[in-house]
Amino acid sequence: MVTKSLEAVKLSIDGHVAIITLNRPERLNAVSADLREGLHSALNEVAASDEVRAVILTGEGRGFCSGADVKDMRTRYLEDPEALRARQEQEAQKGMKRYPDQRLPVHIRSIPQPVIAAVNGVASGMGLSIALSCDIRVASEQARFASIFIKRSIMPDNGATYFLPRLAGLGVAGEMALTGNVYDASWALEKGLVNKVVPHESLMEEARAYADTIAGNPPLGVRMTKFLIQRGVDSDLQQALDNEGYYNSLTQQTSDRKEAVLAFVEKRAPQFKGS
């Protein structure tokens, strides 16, 4: 196993599975600049690896991710109003963005490997968006979910308005976003926000079982399937059929396709190589 610490994020690679851990437990893994950049770095490293076939994303301690770090925001609003206004005008003239970086959900979805969120505790605000941007979500019984943005007088961000209605429908998206209420894991399972709820002590074992199953499948086929599912959400039926046909024609030419057929006929376990 290879383990690296990237500021507020830990990355470990065990066989074909990478585990990315948000590592600010004292702040329930609230997103700071260090955590944001550390997560981008870990995702880049994983994406560049031909050996990694599945990724687990989780949080250290009691929280998955409690959203943006409100303490970091506090200093901004304690600033003298005139000084704040002057700084904002200066930033605007320089073309600087006033709103925090929102690339993480796109980055998570764009890496070739499927990402499994192991939601160990609260997933709130930006943390909810990060969890929903993953391909599969396994939740501990201790997990909690909240679109807390409205309580901070801000709009949902980091893809919340994209993921929530697609996963749970407009009614649930409206309820979560407009109330800011906190919901437990069983509610999230009922509404389709998570795939499975498990005892807290079994969370990483269950997430690893998903990852190992995925890692045991043909790597190129897995990567293309992730891409097709994401494309399919925003495609009409004909476009989805065309995409499926094109990518299936590519996998038909791989050695893994030949191995899959031969292993089935010969009644043995396949040995996929990602080629």
Number of C-alpha atoms within 10 A of each C-alpha: 8 9 13 12 14 19 17 20 24 21 23 19 17 12 13 17 22 28 25 27 24 28 26 22 16 11 18 23 29 29 24 18 16 14 20 20 18 22 26 18 16 21 21 14 13 25 19 11 13 12 18 20 28 26 31 25 23 27 27 20 17 17 27 34 33 25 25 20 17 14 11 13 10 10 9 11 10 9 11 10 11 9 10 14 12 12 12 15 13 12 13 12 9 9 9 11 10 9 6 10 11 13 12 20 19 14 15 23 18 15 19 23 29 24 25 23 27 30 33 26 26 27 30 25 28 28 28 28 26 25 29 22 25 20 18 20 23 27 31 24 20 18 24 24 27 23 30 26 22 16 14 10 8 9 15 18 16 21 19 24 16 15 20 24 14 14 15 16 13 13 11 16 19 15 12 20 22 16 14 19 14 14 16 17 24 20 13 19 16 12 14 17 25 23 14 21 22 19 12 16 11 14 21 21 13 19 24 20 12 17 23 17 10 19 22 17 18 23 23 20 20 20 16 17 17 19 19 17 14 13 14 16 11 10 14 10 11 9 13 17 13 11 17 16 11 11 15 14 11 13 17 12 11 16 14 22 19 14 17 18 12 14 14 11 9 10 9 10 12 18 13 18 15 17 13
